[in-house]
């Protein structure tokens, strides 16, 4: 009920909302409404060949929770009293169009007589916003968001054949932003900033170029908690934290479709073949095992280094494709890497990131061009303290920010 009252205040005058705010049990809840006129980011020369229209507009509505100094939350004090939000964002993508004109680059693919469209979409997400500057009238913050997106349109070989951005209706959503808020009244602010957000299917289907947008944002913020956090934050000190070392053991199971299959059916298959520019592809399993030595040197941070082992069940299929296409390459289902690891904690929830370098990897001809010698993994984990800290999570593994596969993880920390 308190959430609805806070959001309703966005449509009312400040005088009415001051009365409503006094009636709330506590001042934890607020809200925001923003508009984002954006533009798609062209990631490489390949996308530049077929990306035509680039403009879109988005609008976001968020319900916000702010921990207060009176909560005695050590994590909140460490982060300078951040805000946690649940939001809905609507994306009008009428201006995002694609078209491949006839070119030798496309091999056997034939030009279609229309422009393909990305289509409108809606996202549901959670956001963590941390202030790094705060006065009685101004706040600067950065934000990270993760969630899911539903797209009304996707790739279709019959009527949306050049849409390489979106290959499925359900997508992974990720966002980041930098904002400045001007407190114009006791509980109200005007917020401006710049946001980046991304939609993709994590290589679970094809195509999966992914859509990346950058947008200026402008909005109104309802923040009845502001006077409490700005008054108390300079004086608050979080409880002492004792650093420690631990070994993080993680197993993972993932799934992916192959870029090699996509390009084979797009550019190397004749138009009279039933597989020409097809939409559905086989999903392959991928597995991983990691052993990391980590130091949790702050309550909210841990860093370390680890060894990753990967096993791809699709290696034999890639070998067959390379042999058919006349490529003499080494192939192995096994890959090994060394990686720098970092984890950011908020109570039992954490964001884990790693940047690794392969010391052994042989995945055929296409991988030599598609994959870099390094890889990235990013995801969320939740720790069950009653189970000794057992962690369950989900990651996306990528090469140069392009998804390789999506995985679920099971981890266990062993304290040293």
C-alpha positions in Angstrom: 0.0 0.0 0.0 2.8 2.4 0.9 4.4 1.7 -2.5 1.2 2.7 -4.4 0.9 5.9 -2.3 4.4 6.9 -3.1 3.9 6.3 -6.9 0.6 8.0 -6.9 2.4 11.1 -5.6 4.1 11.5 -8.9 0.8 12.7 -10.4 -0.1 15.0 -7.5 1.0 18.4 -6.3 3.9 18.7 -3.7 1.4 20.0 -1.1 -0.8 16.9 -1.4 2.2 14.6 -1.3 3.7 16.1 1.8 0.5 15.0 3.6 0.7 11.6 2.1 4.3 11.3 3.0 3.6 12.0 6.6 1.1 9.2 6.6 3.6 6.6 5.4 4.9 4.2 8.0 8.5 5.3 7.6 10.1 7.1 4.6 11.7 4.2 2.8 9.6 4.3 -0.4 9.7 6.6 -3.3 9.4 6.5 -7.1 10.6 8.0 -10.4 9.3 8.6 -13.9 11.7 9.2 -16.8 11.8 9.7 -20.5 14.8 8.5 -22.6 15.1 9.5 -26.3 17.8 7.1 -27.4 19.9 5.9 -30.3 21.2 2.5 -31.2 24.9 1.9 -31.0 26.5 0.4 -34.1 29.0 -2.0 -32.7 31.1 -2.9 -35.8 31.5 -2.6 -39.5 29.3 -5.6 -40.1 26.3 -4.0 -38.3 27.1 -0.7 -40.1 26.3 -2.4 -43.5 22.7 -3.1 -42.6 21.7 -0.8 -39.8 19.5 1.9 -41.2 17.2 3.7 -38.8 18.7 4.2 -35.3 16.3 6.3 -33.1 14.0 5.2 -30.4 12.2 6.5 -27.3 11.7 4.9 -23.9 9.8 5.7 -20.8 10.5 4.2 -17.3 8.4 4.0 -14.1 10.2 2.9 -11.0 9.3 2.1 -7.4 12.2 2.8 -5.1 13.3 1.6 -1.7 15.9 3.4 0.4 17.5 2.0 3.5 17.7 4.7 6.3 20.4 5.3 8.9 17.9 4.2 11.5 17.9 0.7 10.0 21.4 0.0 11.2 22.3 -1.6 7.9 26.1 -2.0 7.6 25.9 -2.6 3.8 23.8 0.5 3.3 26.3 2.6 5.4 29.2 1.2 3.3 27.5 2.2 0.1 26.5 5.7 1.3 22.8 4.8 1.5 22.0 3.7 -2.0 18.5 3.0 -3.5 17.0 -0.2 -4.8 14.3 0.0 -7.5 11.9 -2.2 -9.4 11.1 -0.7 -12.7 9.1 -1.1 -15.9 10.4 0.4 -19.1 8.6 0.7 -22.4 10.6 1.0 -25.6 9.2 2.4 -28.8 11.5 1.2 -31.5 9.6 2.2 -34.7 12.7 4.1 -35.9 15.1 1.1 -35.6 15.3 -0.4 -39.0 17.6 -2.8 -40.9 18.1 -3.6 -44.6 20.8 -5.6 -46.5 21.2 -4.4 -50.0 22.5 -6.9 -52.5 26.2 -7.5 -51.9 28.8 -10.2 -52.4 29.3 -10.1 -48.6 26.0 -11.9 -48.1 27.0 -14.9 -50.2 23.8 -16.7 -51.3 21.4 -14.5 -49.3 19.0 -12.6 -51.5 17.9 -9.0 -50.9 14.3 -8.7 -49.6 12.0 -5.9 -50.7 11.3 -4.3 -47.4 13.0 -2.8 -44.3 13.1 -5.1 -41.2 12.2 -3.6 -37.8 13.3 -4.3 -34.3 9.8 -3.8 -32.9 8.5 -2.3 -29.6 9.5 -3.9 -26.3 8.9 -3.8 -22.6 11.4 -4.5 -19.8 11.0 -5.5 -16.1 14.1 -4.9 -14.1 15.8 -4.2 -10.8 18.2 -1.3 -10.2 20.9 -0.6 -7.7 21.8 3.2 -7.6 24.7 4.4 -5.5 25.3 8.1 -4.8 28.9 9.3 -4.9 28.1 12.9 -4.3 25.3 14.3 -2.1 24.4 17.7 -0.6 21.2 19.2 0.6 20.1 20.0 -3.0 22.3 17.9 -5.4 23.0 14.2 -5.8 25.1 12.4 -8.3 24.9 8.6 -8.7 25.6 5.7 -10.9 23.2 2.8 -11.4 23.3 -0.8 -12.6 20.2 -2.7 -13.8 19.4 -6.3 -14.7 16.1 -7.9 -15.8 14.2 -9.3 -18.7 12.6 -7.8 -21.9 9.7 -9.0 -24.0 9.9 -7.9 -27.7 6.9 -7.8 -29.9 9.0 -8.6 -33.0 11.9 -10.8 -33.7 13.8 -12.3 -36.6 11.4 -13.9 -39.1 12.7 -15.3 -42.5 9.4 -14.4 -44.2 8.7 -10.8 -43.0 11.6 -9.6 -40.8 14.6 -11.3 -42.5 17.2 -8.6 -41.9 16.5 -8.2 -38.2 19.8 -9.6 -36.8 19.4 -7.7 -33.5 16.7 -9.8 -31.9 16.2 -13.6 -32.4 13.7 -14.3 -29.6 10.8 -12.6 -27.9 12.2 -13.1 -24.3 15.5 -11.3 -23.8 18.1 -10.5 -21.1 18.1 -6.8 -20.1 21.1 -5.0 -18.7 21.5 -1.2 -18.1 23.9 1.3 -16.6 23.5 5.0 -16.0 25.1 8.2 -14.6 22.7 10.8 -13.2 22.5 14.2 -11.5 19.4 15.0 -9.3 18.4 18.5 -8.3 16.3 18.6 -5.2 13.7 21.2 -6.0 11.4 20.6 -2.9 11.6 18.6 0.3 10.6 15.3 -1.2 11.0 16.0 -5.0 13.8 16.1 -7.4 14.5 16.6 -11.2 16.9 14.0 -12.5 19.0 14.2 -15.7 21.6 11.8 -16.9 22.8 9.4 -19.6 21.8 5.7 -19.8 23.1 2.7 -21.6 21.0 -0.4 -22.0 21.2 -3.7 -23.8 18.9 -6.4 -25.0 20.0 -9.9 -26.1 19.1 -13.6 -25.7 22.5 -14.7 -24.3 23.1 -16.9 -27.4 20.2 -19.1 -26.5 18.8 -18.6 -30.0 19.8 -16.9 -33.3 20.3 -14.3 -34.4 21.8 -12.6 -31.4 23.7 -9.5 -32.5 21.9 -7.7 -29.5 20.6 -4.2 -29.4 22.7 -1.6 -27.6 21.3 1.9 -26.9 22.6 5.1 -25.4 20.1 7.8 -24.3 19.9 11.0 -22.4 17.3 10.8 -19.6 15.1 13.3 -17.9 12.7 12.6 -15.1 11.0 13.5 -11.9 11.9 11.7 -8.6 9.8 11.4 -5.4 12.2 10.8 -2.5 10.7 11.3 1.0 13.8 9.6 2.5 16.2 12.2 1.2 16.3 14.5 4.3 17.1 11.5 6.5 20.0 10.2 4.4 21.6 13.6 3.6 21.5 14.6 7.3 22.9 11.3 8.7 25.3 10.0 6.1 28.3 12.2 6.9 28.1 11.0 10.5 27.5 7.3 10.1 30.2 4.7 10.4 29.6 1.1 9.4 30.7 -1.7 11.8 34.3 -2.9 11.5 34.8 -5.6 8.9 37.6 -8.2 9.2 39.1 -9.2 5.9 39.6 -12.9 5.1 40.7 -15.3 2.3 38.6 -18.1 0.8 38.6 -20.6 -2.1 35.5 -20.3 -4.3 34.6 -23.6 -6.1 32.0 -23.3 -8.8 30.3 -25.7 -11.3 28.2 -24.4 -14.2 25.9 -25.8 -16.9 25.0 -23.6 -19.8 23.3 -23.7 -23.2 24.0 -22.0 -26.6 23.2 -22.0 -30.3 26.1 -21.6 -32.7 27.1 -18.6 -34.7 28.5 -21.0 -37.2 25.1 -22.6 -37.8 23.5 -19.1 -38.3 26.0 -18.0 -40.9 25.9 -21.3 -42.7 22.1 -21.0 -43.2 22.2 -17.3 -43.9 25.0 -17.0 -46.5 26.1 -20.5 -47.6 22.7 -22.1 -48.2 20.8 -21.7 -51.6 17.3 -20.0 -51.4 15.6 -23.2 -52.6 16.9 -25.2 -49.6 14.4 -25.6 -46.7 17.2 -24.6 -44.3 17.8 -21.2 -46.1 17.7 -18.4 -43.5 16.0 -20.7 -41.1 14.9 -19.5 -37.6 15.3 -22.4 -35.3 18.7 -23.9 -34.3 19.9 -26.8 -32.2 20.8 -25.9 -28.7 24.1 -27.3 -27.3 25.2 -27.9 -23.7 28.3 -26.3 -22.2 29.9 -26.9 -18.9 32.4 -25.2 -16.7 34.4 -25.7 -13.5 36.2 -22.9 -11.7 38.5 -22.7 -8.7 39.3 -19.2 -7.4 41.4 -17.8 -4.6 39.6 -14.7 -3.3 40.2 -12.1 -0.7 37.2 -10.3 0.8 39.0 -7.1 1.8 35.8 -5.1 2.3 32.3 -6.0 3.3 31.1 -5.2 -0.2 34.1 -6.3 -2.3 36.2 -9.4 -3.0 38.9 -9.9 -5.6 41.1 -12.7 -6.7 42.4 -14.9 -9.4 41.2 -18.3 -10.7 41.4 -21.2 -13.1 38.5 -22.0 -15.5 37.9 -25.2 -17.4 35.2 -25.3 -20.1 33.7 -28.2 -22.0 31.7 -27.6 -25.2 29.6 -30.5 -26.5 29.4 -28.8 -29.9 33.1 -29.2 -30.8 32.5 -32.3 -33.0 29.8 -30.5 -35.0 32.1 -27.6 -35.6 34.8 -30.0 -36.8 32.3 -31.5 -39.3 31.4 -28.0 -40.6 35.1 -27.0 -41.0 35.9 -30.3 -42.9 32.9 -29.7 -45.2 34.0 -26.1 -45.9 37.6 -27.1 -46.4 39.2 -25.7 -43.3 42.1 -27.5 -41.7 41.8 -26.5 -38.0 42.4 -28.1 -34.6 39.3 -28.9 -32.5 38.9 -29.8 -28.8 35.8 -29.7 -26.6 38.1 -28.6 -23.7 39.3 -25.0 -23.1 41.3 -23.7 -20.1 41.8 -20.1 -18.9 43.3 -17.9 -16.2 41.0 -15.1 -15.0 40.9 -12.1 -12.7 37.8 -12.3 -10.5 35.8 -9.6 -8.7 32.6 -9.8 -6.7 30.4 -7.0 -5.3 28.1 -7.9 -2.4 24.8 -6.6 -1.1 23.9 -8.8 1.9 23.4 -12.4 0.4 23.2 -11.2 -3.2 26.3 -10.5 -5.3 27.4 -9.5 -8.7 30.3 -11.5 -9.9 32.6 -10.5 -12.8 35.7 -12.0 -14.4 38.1 -11.3 -17.2 40.1 -14.3 -18.4 42.7 -15.3 -21.0 42.6 -18.7 -22.7 45.7 -20.8 -22.3 44.2 -23.6 -24.3 41.4 -23.3 -26.8 40.8 -24.9 -30.2 37.2 -24.3 -31.5 37.7 -24.2 -35.2 37.9 -21.7 -38.1 35.0 -19.4 -37.2 36.2 -19.1 -33.6 39.5 -17.6 -34.7 37.6 -14.6 -36.0 34.6 -14.5 -33.7 36.4 -15.1 -30.4 39.2 -13.0 -28.9 42.0 -14.6 -26.8 40.2 -13.3 -23.7 36.7 -13.9 -22.4 34.3 -12.3 -19.9 31.8 -13.7 -17.4 29.2 -11.6 -15.5 26.2 -12.7 -13.4 24.3 -12.7 -10.2 24.5 -15.1 -7.3 22.6 -15.6 -4.1 24.1 -17.2 -1.0 22.1 -19.4 1.4 23.7 -18.9 4.8 21.8 -21.8 6.3 23.5 -24.1 3.8 27.0 -22.9 4.7 27.1 -20.1 2.1 26.1 -22.3 -0.9 25.6 -20.0 -3.9 23.1 -20.3 -6.8 23.3 -18.0 -9.7 23.3 -17.3 -13.5 26.0 -15.9 -15.7 26.6 -14.9 -19.3 30.0 -15.8 -20.8 31.1 -13.6 -23.6 33.9 -12.8 -26.0 34.5 -9.0 -26.5 31.0 -8.4 -24.9 29.3 -10.7 -27.4 27.5 -13.6 -25.7 29.0 -17.1 -26.0 26.5 -18.8 -23.8 24.2 -18.5 -20.8 24.8 -20.7 -17.7 23.5 -21.5 -14.3 26.0 -21.9 -11.5 26.4 -23.6 -8.2 29.2 -22.5 -5.9 30.6 -23.1 -2.5 33.2 -20.9 -0.7 35.8 -22.5 1.6 37.2 -20.1 4.1 40.9 -20.3 4.6 
